[in-house]
Amino acid sequence: MNNNFNEQTNISVDGHVLIKDVDTNEVLLDKHNAINFQNFAFAVANCLANKTESSENFYITKMAFGYGGTEIDGNGNITYKSPNVDGSNASLYNDLLDGNNNPYYKQVSNIEVLNAEGSPYTDITVKVVLDYDDPGTNDEQLALDNASTFDTNTDWVIDELALVTESGYKLTHLIFHPIQKSKNRKIEILYSIRIRAGV
């Protein structure tokens, strides 16, 4: 019997985010994101082995929101910083904070696994909805989309997102043009991860 443990395959991961205004159906963002391959590989291996590390779980449960991923000059030109996806402790440039000055993580409301029958890929789609009063504890969320600052924790202007495991590992990092979450806006975020094997 010949046991061959040298078979290799290519595995790739691709992320994509769609953000829409729920009321108007306006697409606010449609963009691919960067993957933290170290954290992703570690999470997948632990999930496949049904293991935890120091009682930590590695499945996706939260979405992190941040600011400071972009710089805007006096003429309105946007410069996008490089995503932070190197190392297990990679983080957003600046976490948006809740009313208690803790990083605001929104619990994922829905996760779907979509298997493309006969194809070498599977999609994970994470859905998060920021309702009119989200984040409920942040008094600085403005009533209308008229923020004057884009690089502070005030006014809830977002230009960074990340998917986060239950144990706190950030698997992805997306930097995009600033989007304000105000009290008059309900937004839906569909964050998809496509995992391909053998291609």
Z-matrix of the N, CA and C atoms (Angstrom, degrees):
N
C 1 1.474
C 2 1.519 1 108.63
N 3 1.298 2 116.03 1 127.70
C 4 1.461 3 121.23 2 -177.10
C 5 1.521 4 109.39 3 -103.35
N 6 1.317 5 116.31 4 109.66
C 7 1.459 6 120.60 5 176.42
C 8 1.515 7 109.08 6 -93.06
N 9 1.295 8 116.06 7 113.16
C 10 1.462 9 120.91 8 -178.74
C 11 1.524 10 108.65 9 -109.22
N 12 1.330 11 115.91 10 108.95
C 13 1.466 12 120.47 11 -179.30
C 14 1.521 13 111.35 12 -101.38
N 15 1.316 14 116.87 13 15.00
C 16 1.458 15 120.17 14 -175.39
C 17 1.525 16 113.31 15 -100.14
N 18 1.324 17 116.48 16 3.18
C 19 1.468 18 117.78 17 179.82
C 20 1.521 19 109.14 18 -64.18
N 21 1.308 20 115.97 19 132.28
C 22 1.447 21 121.23 20 -177.96
C 23 1.513 22 109.97 21 -122.90
N 24 1.311 23 115.15 22 152.96
C 25 1.447 24 120.49 23 176.38
C 26 1.517 25 109.07 24 -141.87
N 27 1.303 26 115.98 25 154.72
C 28 1.458 27 120.25 26 175.63
C 29 1.522 28 108.85 27 -88.49
N 30 1.311 29 115.78 28 132.21
C 31 1.460 30 121.38 29 174.37
C 32 1.512 31 107.73 30 -122.47
N 33 1.318 32 116.10 31 128.07
C 34 1.463 33 120.37 32 179.18
C 35 1.518 34 109.75 33 -126.34
N 36 1.320 35 114.68 34 153.14
C 37 1.459 36 121.50 35 -179.69
C 38 1.516 37 108.07 36 -130.91
N 39 1.310 38 115.99 37 132.50
C 40 1.463 39 121.35 38 -179.68
C 41 1.520 40 108.36 39 -133.27
N 42 1.325 41 116.56 40 135.29
C 43 1.456 42 120.67 41 -179.38
C 44 1.514 43 111.99 42 -116.11
N 45 1.323 44 116.18 43 149.79
C 46 1.463 45 122.00 44 -179.93
C 47 1.521 46 109.12 45 -146.96
N 48 1.331 47 115.95 46 142.05
C 49 1.465 48 121.37 47 -179.04
C 50 1.527 49 110.15 48 -127.09
N 51 1.322 50 115.13 49 134.04
C 52 1.463 51 122.56 50 173.36
C 53 1.522 52 107.55 51 -123.63
N 54 1.346 53 116.31 52 121.38
C 55 1.460 54 121.53 53 177.18
C 56 1.524 55 108.17 54 -115.77
N 57 1.346 56 115.66 55 128.12
C 58 1.462 57 120.81 56 -178.65
C 59 1.522 58 110.54 57 -129.01
N 60 1.317 59 115.32 58 147.79
C 61 1.454 60 121.94 59 167.75
C 62 1.530 61 106.65 60 -77.13
N 63 1.329 62 116.93 61 120.54
C 64 1.461 63 120.69 62 -173.93
C 65 1.522 64 111.56 63 -64.17
N 66 1.321 65 117.78 64 -37.19
C 67 1.470 66 121.06 65 -175.49
C 68 1.526 67 112.72 66 -76.09
N 69 1.315 68 116.92 67 -42.31
C 70 1.469 69 119.94 68 -175.35
C 71 1.524 70 112.87 69 -98.36
N 72 1.339 71 116.73 70 -12.49
C 73 1.462 72 122.86 71 -175.44
C 74 1.532 73 112.63 72 65.92
N 75 1.340 74 116.60 73 13.48
C 76 1.465 75 120.79 74 177.88
C 77 1.527 76 110.07 75 -68.01
N 78 1.317 77 116.15 76 132.75
C 79 1.463 78 120.91 77 176.35
C 80 1.526 79 108.09 78 -82.23
N 81 1.331 80 115.83 79 116.01
C 82 1.457 81 121.73 80 -178.69
C 83 1.518 82 111.80 81 -91.06
N 84 1.333 83 116.22 82 -25.34
C 85 1.467 84 120.54 83 -179.86
C 86 1.520 85 109.42 84 -157.71
N 87 1.319 86 115.62 85 139.35
C 88 1.471 87 122.77 86 176.75
C 89 1.523 88 105.82 87 -146.66
N 90 1.349 89 116.73 88 95.13
C 91 1.465 90 119.22 89 -167.22
C 92 1.524 91 111.49 90 -153.41
N 93 1.334 92 115.87 91 149.91
C 94 1.462 93 122.31 92 173.32
C 95 1.521 94 109.52 93 -84.41
N 96 1.338 95 115.97 94 156.54
C 97 1.457 96 120.32 95 -177.11
C 98 1.522 97 111.69 96 -125.52
N 99 1.327 98 115.78 97 173.84
C 100 1.461 99 122.58 98 178.24
C 101 1.527 100 109.64 99 -94.66
N 102 1.341 101 115.25 100 151.53
C 103 1.453 102 122.67 101 -178.68
C 104 1.528 103 109.66 102 -112.95
N 105 1.319 104 116.44 103 137.76
C 106 1.457 105 120.65 104 169.79
C 107 1.527 106 106.25 105 -86.88
N 108 1.338 107 116.56 106 95.83
C 109 1.458 108 120.56 107 -171.84
C 110 1.526 109 112.00 108 -67.39
N 111 1.320 110 118.46 109 -31.83
C 112 1.462 111 119.82 110 177.82
C 113 1.524 112 110.59 111 -63.42
N 114 1.322 113 116.68 112 -51.10
C 115 1.461 114 120.14 113 179.82
C 116 1.523 115 111.60 114 -66.23
N 117 1.338 116 116.51 115 -37.35
C 118 1.459 117 119.98 116 -178.35
C 119 1.526 118 110.63 117 -65.08
N 120 1.342 119 116.91 118 -48.16
C 121 1.460 120 120.42 119 -179.85
C 122 1.533 121 110.88 120 -61.50
N 123 1.330 122 116.51 121 -41.06
C 124 1.462 123 121.02 122 179.33
C 125 1.526 124 110.91 123 -63.86
N 126 1.336 125 116.77 124 -42.40
C 127 1.463 126 120.82 125 179.71
C 128 1.522 127 111.35 126 -66.10
N 129 1.337 128 117.27 127 -44.27
C 130 1.465 129 120.47 128 -179.42
C 131 1.523 130 110.54 129 -63.03
N 132 1.322 131 117.19 130 -45.05
C 133 1.460 132 120.61 131 -179.71
C 134 1.528 133 111.09 132 -60.29
N 135 1.320 134 117.41 133 -43.71
C 136 1.457 135 120.44 134 179.41
C 137 1.524 136 111.98 135 -67.50
N 138 1.325 137 117.38 136 -38.60
C 139 1.464 138 120.16 137 178.26
C 140 1.527 139 111.29 138 -66.48
N 141 1.350 140 116.93 139 -44.02
C 142 1.461 141 120.39 140 179.74
C 143 1.527 142 111.75 141 -63.82
N 144 1.322 143 116.15 142 -34.14
C 145 1.461 144 120.51 143 179.57
C 146 1.529 145 112.56 144 -86.36
N 147 1.339 146 116.36 145 -1.09
C 148 1.461 147 122.19 146 -178.06
C 149 1.527 148 110.96 147 54.03
N 150 1.317 149 114.75 148 44.35
C 151 1.453 150 120.53 149 -178.11
C 152 1.526 151 110.97 150 -118.21
N 153 1.305 152 114.27 151 157.66
C 154 1.456 153 121.21 152 170.62
C 155 1.522 154 107.66 153 -120.59
N 156 1.301 155 115.74 154 157.32
C 157 1.463 156 122.26 155 177.70
C 158 1.516 157 107.11 156 -114.40
N 159 1.345 158 116.70 157 109.95
C 160 1.474 159 120.80 158 -176.93
C 161 1.524 160 110.59 159 55.08
N 162 1.324 161 115.06 160 44.90
C 163 1.474 162 123.02 161 179.17
C 164 1.526 163 112.71 162 63.53
N 165 1.320 164 118.39 163 22.45
C 166 1.461 165 121.56 164 177.09
C 167 1.522 166 109.97 165 -95.13
N 168 1.318 167 115.99 166 140.46
C 169 1.461 168 121.37 167 177.88
C 170 1.520 169 109.83 168 -103.50
N 171 1.326 170 117.10 169 147.10
C 172 1.458 171 121.24 170 -170.11
C 173 1.524 172 113.77 171 -115.01
N 174 1.306 173 118.28 172 14.78
C 175 1.453 174 120.20 173 176.45
C 176 1.530 175 109.79 174 -89.85
N 177 1.333 176 115.78 175 158.35
C 178 1.464 177 121.60 176 -176.45
C 179 1.526 178 109.80 177 -75.03
N 180 1.318 179 116.27 178 128.57
C 181 1.466 180 120.16 179 177.06
C 182 1.522 181 113.97 180 -132.63
N 183 1.352 182 117.55 181 -16.69
C 184 1.465 183 119.43 182 -171.15
C 185 1.519 184 111.50 183 -139.31
N 186 1.324 185 113.87 184 160.96
C 187 1.455 186 121.57 185 171.13
C 188 1.519 187 107.74 186 -123.38
N 189 1.333 188 115.56 187 132.84
C 190 1.466 189 121.24 188 179.61
C 191 1.520 190 109.34 189 -102.52
N 192 1.329 191 115.99 190 146.86
C 193 1.456 192 122.79 191 -178.50
C 194 1.524 193 109.17 192 -122.49
N 195 1.338 194 116.03 193 140.46
C 196 1.445 195 118.59 194 -178.08
C 197 1.509 196 113.29 195 -145.25
N 198 1.328 197 114.06 196 174.76
C 199 1.460 198 122.47 197 176.73
C 200 1.513 199 107.92 198 -139.57
N 201 1.314 200 116.58 199 161.14
C 202 1.459 201 120.13 200 178.93
C 203 1.509 202 113.93 201 97.54
N 204 1.327 203 116.66 202 5.90
C 205 1.458 204 119.92 203 176.48
C 206 1.520 205 112.65 204 -79.85
N 207 1.322 206 116.46 205 -10.42
C 208 1.462 207 121.14 206 179.59
C 209 1.520 208 109.96 207 -129.36
N 210 1.319 209 114.41 208 158.51
C 211 1.462 210 121.54 209 171.50
C 212 1.518 211 107.82 210 -127.00
N 213 1.330 212 116.11 211 134.14
C 214 1.463 213 121.44 212 -177.84
C 215 1.518 214 108.41 213 -118.57
N 216 1.341 215 116.69 214 124.06
C 217 1.461 216 119.66 215 -179.72
C 218 1.526 217 110.79 216 -85.58
N 219 1.317 218 116.61 217 179.60
C 220 1.458 219 122.16 218 -177.34
C 221 1.516 220 114.73 219 -62.10
N 222 1.341 221 117.09 220 -20.75
C 223 1.462 222 121.21 221 178.12
C 224 1.522 223 113.07 222 -93.51
N 225 1.324 224 116.48 223 3.16
C 226 1.463 225 119.99 224 179.46
C 227 1.518 226 114.42 225 86.11
N 228 1.332 227 117.63 226 7.11
C 229 1.459 228 120.50 227 177.99
C 230 1.526 229 109.95 228 -75.73
N 231 1.334 230 116.09 229 135.30
C 232 1.458 231 121.26 230 -176.54
C 233 1.523 232 109.69 231 -103.84
N 234 1.333 233 115.88 232 130.82
C 235 1.459 234 122.46 233 171.72
C 236 1.524 235 107.57 234 -110.54
N 237 1.337 236 116.09 235 125.91
C 238 1.457 237 121.44 236 -178.16
C 239 1.524 238 109.90 237 -96.14
N 240 1.315 239 117.17 238 126.62
C 241 1.459 240 121.30 239 176.31
C 242 1.527 241 109.90 240 -74.55
N 243 1.332 242 115.85 241 163.05
C 244 1.462 243 120.77 242 178.82
C 245 1.530 244 109.31 243 -74.40
N 246 1.333 245 117.39 244 139.56
C 247 1.468 246 119.82 245 176.81
C 248 1.530 247 111.15 246 -62.04
N 249 1.323 248 115.69 247 144.49
C 250 1.463 249 121.73 248 175.66
C 251 1.525 250 108.92 249 -90.07
N 252 1.316 251 117.10 250 95.84
C 253 1.461 252 120.58 251 -177.29
C 254 1.529 253 112.24 252 -130.86
N 255 1.321 254 117.18 253 18.34
C 256 1.460 255 120.47 254 179.59
C 257 1.526 256 110.22 255 -107.63
N 258 1.318 257 115.50 256 127.07
C 259 1.457 258 120.32 257 176.22
C 260 1.511 259 113.26 258 90.17
N 261 1.314 260 115.36 259 154.70
C 262 1.465 261 120.54 260 -175.73
C 263 1.522 262 113.03 261 -68.01
N 264 1.346 263 116.95 262 -22.72
C 265 1.464 264 120.26 263 -178.36
C 266 1.520 265 113.34 264 -100.55
N 267 1.331 266 117.14 265 16.16
C 268 1.467 267 120.32 266 179.27
C 269 1.523 268 109.76 267 -57.24
N 270 1.331 269 115.72 268 141.21
C 271 1.455 270 119.70 269 -175.11
C 272 1.523 271 110.43 270 -138.96
N 273 1.325 272 115.46 271 174.60
C 274 1.449 273 120.64 272 172.07
C 275 1.529 274 108.77 273 -69.90
N 276 1.322 275 116.33 274 160.94
C 277 1.462 276 118.53 275 176.22
C 278 1.524 277 110.35 276 -62.88
N 279 1.322 278 116.59 277 -45.18
C 280 1.465 279 121.69 278 177.25
C 281 1.522 280 108.67 279 -148.41
N 282 1.328 281 116.21 280 120.62
C 283 1.463 282 119.87 281 174.95
C 284 1.519 283 109.53 282 -73.19
N 285 1.325 284 116.66 283 136.17
C 286 1.457 285 119.57 284 167.32
C 287 1.520 286 107.99 285 -71.93
N 288 1.317 287 116.17 286 143.07
C 289 1.457 288 121.35 287 -172.41
C 290 1.519 289 111.13 288 -109.86
N 291 1.328 290 114.81 289 151.93
C 292 1.454 291 119.23 290 174.41
C 293 1.531 292 109.27 291 -87.33
N 294 1.315 293 116.82 292 -172.48
C 295 1.458 294 120.76 293 -177.46
C 296 1.512 295 114.23 294 -65.63
N 297 1.346 296 116.98 295 -15.54
C 298 1.460 297 121.25 296 178.19
C 299 1.525 298 112.09 297 -100.76
N 300 1.335 299 116.33 298 13.40
C 301 1.466 300 123.42 299 -179.93
C 302 1.525 301 113.18 300 62.74
N 303 1.332 302 116.73 301 30.10
C 304 1.452 303 122.07 302 172.21
C 305 1.528 304 108.97 303 -104.61
N 306 1.329 305 117.99 304 151.05
C 307 1.469 306 118.57 305 176.11
C 308 1.529 307 110.61 306 -55.23
N 309 1.324 308 115.20 307 133.74
C 310 1.462 309 119.84 308 -178.25
C 311 1.523 310 109.10 309 -86.08
N 312 1.332 311 116.31 310 109.01
C 313 1.454 312 122.77 311 174.82
C 314 1.525 313 107.81 312 -109.83
N 315 1.305 314 115.91 313 126.46
C 316 1.462 315 120.44 314 178.04
C 317 1.522 316 108.28 315 -95.03
N 318 1.329 317 115.99 316 126.50
C 319 1.456 318 119.66 317 177.46
C 320 1.531 319 109.63 318 -64.86
N 321 1.312 320 115.76 319 138.16
C 322 1.460 321 121.51 320 178.90
C 323 1.515 322 108.71 321 -68.66
N 324 1.329 323 117.01 322 130.51
C 325 1.458 324 120.56 323 -177.68
C 326 1.520 325 112.65 324 -89.47
N 327 1.317 326 116.71 325 -22.26
C 328 1.465 327 118.70 326 -176.01
C 329 1.523 328 109.12 327 -159.57
N 330 1.323 329 116.52 328 133.08
C 331 1.462 330 122.41 329 173.20
C 332 1.512 331 108.20 330 -128.27
N 333 1.333 332 116.21 331 129.87
C 334 1.457 333 121.54 332 176.64
C 335 1.518 334 109.69 333 -120.52
N 336 1.313 335 116.31 334 141.56
C 337 1.461 336 122.81 335 172.76
C 338 1.521 337 106.60 336 -109.90
N 339 1.318 338 115.85 337 118.34
C 340 1.464 339 121.73 338 -176.78
C 341 1.517 340 109.17 339 -113.14
N 342 1.321 341 115.65 340 110.84
C 343 1.450 342 121.43 341 -179.41
C 344 1.521 343 109.46 342 -93.20
N 345 1.334 344 116.63 343 121.35
C 346 1.464 345 121.15 344 178.25
C 347 1.520 346 107.82 345 -83.13
N 348 1.314 347 117.34 346 100.53
C 349 1.459 348 122.39 347 -175.88
C 350 1.524 349 111.16 348 -55.65
N 351 1.323 350 115.92 349 126.49
C 352 1.457 351 120.82 350 178.72
C 353 1.514 352 114.37 351 81.71
N 354 1.334 353 117.19 352 1.41
C 355 1.463 354 121.12 353 179.91
C 356 1.524 355 109.48 354 -117.87
N 357 1.340 356 117.51 355 151.21
C 358 1.460 357 120.25 356 -175.17
C 359 1.525 358 113.98 357 -85.99
N 360 1.327 359 117.68 358 37.32
C 361 1.460 360 119.11 359 177.66
C 362 1.518 361 110.90 360 -144.82
N 363 1.306 362 114.99 361 156.11
C 364 1.462 363 123.33 362 175.98
C 365 1.522 364 107.75 363 -135.67
N 366 1.328 365 116.11 364 139.37
C 367 1.455 366 121.62 365 -179.99
C 368 1.523 367 110.74 366 -105.61
N 369 1.311 368 115.22 367 138.21
C 370 1.462 369 122.20 368 168.68
C 371 1.524 370 106.17 369 -109.73
N 372 1.326 371 117.16 370 123.48
C 373 1.458 372 120.90 371 178.81
C 374 1.519 373 109.54 372 -117.40
N 375 1.321 374 115.17 373 122.07
C 376 1.456 375 123.00 374 -178.65
C 377 1.522 376 108.36 375 -106.81
N 378 1.311 377 115.94 376 129.29
C 379 1.473 378 120.29 377 -179.99
C 380 1.519 379 110.32 378 -114.61
N 381 1.334 380 115.12 379 130.47
C 382 1.460 381 121.98 380 175.03
C 383 1.523 382 107.59 381 -132.57
N 384 1.306 383 116.55 382 134.82
C 385 1.466 384 122.06 383 176.26
C 386 1.522 385 108.63 384 -117.01
N 387 1.333 386 116.08 385 124.04
C 388 1.460 387 120.94 386 171.44
C 389 1.523 388 107.30 387 -95.91
N 390 1.319 389 116.17 388 107.10
C 391 1.457 390 121.48 389 -176.83
C 392 1.531 391 110.01 390 -75.87
N 393 1.311 392 115.92 391 177.67
C 394 1.469 393 120.64 392 -175.44
C 395 1.527 394 111.60 393 -57.39
N 396 1.341 395 117.15 394 -36.45
C 397 1.464 396 119.76 395 -176.74
C 398 1.524 397 112.71 396 -96.09
N 399 1.330 398 118.13 397 6.68
C 400 1.468 399 120.55 398 175.98
C 401 1.516 400 110.03 399 -84.34
N 402 1.314 401 120.64 400 137.29
C 403 1.468 402 125.38 401 -9.61
C 404 1.517 403 111.18 402 -77.47
N 405 1.305 404 117.50 403 125.09
C 406 1.456 405 122.56 404 -169.63
C 407 1.513 406 114.72 405 -61.18
N 408 1.350 407 117.76 406 -27.00
C 409 1.465 408 119.36 407 -176.48
C 410 1.512 409 113.10 408 -93.84
N 411 1.328 410 117.99 409 1.04
C 412 1.467 411 120.08 410 -176.46
C 413 1.521 412 109.18 411 -98.35
N 414 1.330 413 116.32 412 107.67
C 415 1.464 414 121.44 413 -176.98
C 416 1.522 415 112.57 414 -72.87
N 417 1.328 416 117.98 415 -11.29
C 418 1.458 417 119.95 416 -173.51
C 419 1.525 418 112.91 417 -92.32
N 420 1.316 419 118.09 418 -0.53
C 421 1.460 420 119.79 419 174.36
C 422 1.532 421 108.27 420 -64.90
N 423 1.319 422 116.38 421 125.21
C 424 1.460 423 120.58 422 -175.38
C 425 1.528 424 111.46 423 -78.44
N 426 1.328 425 115.40 424 159.21
C 427 1.461 426 120.52 425 179.98
C 428 1.517 427 111.52 426 -71.33
N 429 1.346 428 117.42 427 -34.60
C 430 1.461 429 121.86 428 -176.87
C 431 1.522 430 110.22 429 -127.14
N 432 1.336 431 115.79 430 166.51
C 433 1.472 432 121.59 431 -179.77
C 434 1.527 433 110.23 432 -81.61
N 435 1.315 434 116.54 433 69.63
C 436 1.466 435 119.58 434 -178.02
C 437 1.529 436 111.65 435 -137.18
N 438 1.322 437 116.49 436 38.02
C 439 1.461 438 120.31 437 -179.44
C 440 1.522 439 110.73 438 -63.41
N 441 1.325 440 115.53 439 144.60
C 442 1.464 441 120.51 440 177.89
C 443 1.521 442 112.15 441 -105.12
N 444 1.334 443 117.16 442 -11.68
C 445 1.466 444 121.32 443 178.02
C 446 1.518 445 108.89 444 -121.01
N 447 1.340 446 115.10 445 146.64
C 448 1.460 447 119.96 446 -176.25
C 449 1.525 448 112.73 447 -128.79
N 450 1.319 449 118.06 448 1.38
C 451 1.458 450 119.76 449 -173.72
C 452 1.527 451 112.42 450 -131.47
N 453 1.334 452 115.79 451 33.32
C 454 1.464 453 120.84 452 175.94
C 455 1.518 454 108.09 453 -135.46
N 456 1.328 455 116.01 454 175.84
C 457 1.461 456 120.75 455 178.09
C 458 1.525 457 112.00 456 -78.03
N 459 1.323 458 117.70 457 -8.85
C 460 1.458 459 120.15 458 -179.15
C 461 1.522 460 110.72 459 -81.93
N 462 1.294 461 115.62 460 159.26
C 463 1.475 462 124.90 461 172.96
C 464 1.521 463 114.17 462 69.16
N 465 1.292 464 118.76 463 -3.10
C 466 1.461 465 123.59 464 175.84
C 467 1.520 466 113.33 465 51.48
N 468 1.330 467 114.91 466 58.24
C 469 1.465 468 122.26 467 172.58
C 470 1.527 469 107.04 468 -99.90
N 471 1.328 470 116.44 469 120.56
C 472 1.461 471 123.41 470 -172.35
C 473 1.523 472 109.89 471 -103.93
N 474 1.350 473 116.98 472 134.98
C 475 1.467 474 119.72 473 168.61
C 476 1.529 475 111.93 474 -139.13
N 477 1.343 476 116.46 475 16.13
C 478 1.458 477 122.12 476 176.83
C 479 1.526 478 109.65 477 -142.93
N 480 1.337 479 115.85 478 142.50
C 481 1.461 480 122.46 479 173.38
C 482 1.526 481 108.50 480 -138.58
N 483 1.330 482 115.83 481 153.56
C 484 1.460 483 120.90 482 173.12
C 485 1.519 484 109.05 483 -151.71
N 486 1.331 485 116.02 484 144.43
C 487 1.459 486 121.28 485 168.76
C 488 1.519 487 107.80 486 -87.95
N 489 1.327 488 115.30 487 137.30
C 490 1.462 489 121.02 488 -172.35
C 491 1.527 490 109.00 489 -128.21
N 492 1.336 491 116.03 490 138.08
C 493 1.455 492 120.15 491 176.81
C 494 1.516 493 110.04 492 -78.79
N 495 1.334 494 115.46 493 167.32
C 496 1.458 495 120.90 494 177.87
C 497 1.522 496 111.11 495 -56.25
N 498 1.338 497 116.28 496 -33.22
C 499 1.463 498 120.99 497 -178.35
C 500 1.522 499 113.41 498 -85.84
N 501 1.342 500 117.57 499 -0.33
C 502 1.459 501 120.47 500 173.27
C 503 1.513 502 116.03 501 98.89
N 504 1.334 503 118.52 502 2.86
C 505 1.462 504 120.39 503 177.52
C 506 1.521 505 110.19 504 -77.16
N 507 1.325 506 116.71 505 130.17
C 508 1.461 507 121.02 506 176.06
C 509 1.527 508 108.48 507 -85.96
N 510 1.331 509 116.14 508 122.89
C 511 1.462 510 121.95 509 -176.44
C 512 1.520 511 112.45 510 -92.96
N 513 1.322 512 116.86 511 -23.76
C 514 1.461 513 121.27 512 -174.26
C 515 1.522 514 109.01 513 -140.04
N 516 1.328 515 115.59 514 168.22
C 517 1.466 516 121.18 515 172.17
C 518 1.523 517 107.71 516 -153.67
N 519 1.291 518 114.85 517 121.03
C 520 1.463 519 121.80 518 178.11
C 521 1.519 520 108.98 519 -118.46
N 522 1.335 521 115.93 520 130.79
C 523 1.465 522 122.73 521 174.77
C 524 1.518 523 107.51 522 -117.41
N 525 1.329 524 116.65 523 134.21
C 526 1.466 525 120.66 524 -173.42
C 527 1.517 526 109.84 525 -151.05
N 528 1.335 527 116.16 526 173.18
C 529 1.455 528 120.05 527 178.65
C 530 1.535 529 109.26 528 -61.93
N 531 1.327 530 118.27 529 145.58
C 532 1.464 531 120.75 530 -175.05
C 533 1.527 532 112.92 531 -60.32
N 534 1.330 533 114.75 532 136.06
C 535 1.466 534 123.00 533 176.19
C 536 1.518 535 107.40 534 -126.05
N 537 1.317 536 116.95 535 126.86
C 538 1.451 537 120.20 536 179.85
C 539 1.523 538 110.64 537 -88.85
N 540 1.324 539 116.06 538 132.45
C 541 1.466 540 121.68 539 171.69
C 542 1.521 541 107.10 540 -102.20
N 543 1.324 542 115.72 541 103.03
C 544 1.460 543 121.43 542 -178.67
C 545 1.527 544 109.33 543 -111.24
N 546 1.325 545 115.84 544 172.12
C 547 1.462 546 120.92 545 -174.36
C 548 1.525 547 113.30 546 -69.07
N 549 1.333 548 116.79 547 -17.91
C 550 1.461 549 119.17 548 179.74
C 551 1.527 550 112.06 549 -92.79
N 552 1.312 551 117.40 550 8.02
C 553 1.463 552 120.60 551 -174.47
C 554 1.527 553 110.96 552 -128.20
N 555 1.321 554 114.80 553 130.86
C 556 1.461 555 122.40 554 172.52
C 557 1.516 556 106.90 555 -112.96
N 558 1.340 557 116.65 556 122.29
C 559 1.456 558 118.82 557 -175.81
C 560 1.525 559 110.91 558 -121.51
N 561 1.327 560 113.52 559 148.12
C 562 1.457 561 121.69 560 177.77
C 563 1.519 562 108.81 561 -113.84
N 564 1.314 563 116.37 562 132.92
C 565 1.461 564 122.07 563 -179.94
C 566 1.520 565 108.29 564 -117.27
N 567 1.321 566 116.47 565 119.71
C 568 1.459 567 122.32 566 173.97
C 569 1.527 568 107.56 567 -108.51
N 570 1.300 569 115.90 568 112.73
C 571 1.461 570 122.69 569 -175.54
C 572 1.525 571 107.13 570 -112.25
N 573 1.326 572 117.15 571 111.62
C 574 1.458 573 121.23 572 -174.43
C 575 1.520 574 111.13 573 -110.98
N 576 1.317 575 115.63 574 140.77
C 577 1.454 576 123.27 575 175.11
C 578 1.534 577 107.00 576 -122.93
N 579 1.333 578 116.59 577 123.48
C 580 1.471 579 121.03 578 176.29
C 581 1.527 580 109.20 579 -106.09
N 582 1.320 581 115.65 580 124.32
C 583 1.460 582 121.92 581 179.05
C 584 1.527 583 108.22 582 -109.44
N 585 1.329 584 115.76 583 120.81
C 586 1.458 585 121.35 584 179.07
C 587 1.528 586 109.35 585 -112.08
N 588 1.323 587 115.90 586 144.83
C 589 1.462 588 120.55 587 177.57
C 590 1.527 589 109.34 588 -134.53
N 591 1.322 590 115.58 589 135.57
C 592 1.453 591 121.03 590 173.91
C 593 1.500 592 115.55 591 83.75
N 594 1.336 593 117.69 592 6.10
C 595 1.478 594 120.31 593 -179.07
C 596 1.525 595 108.97 594 -129.14
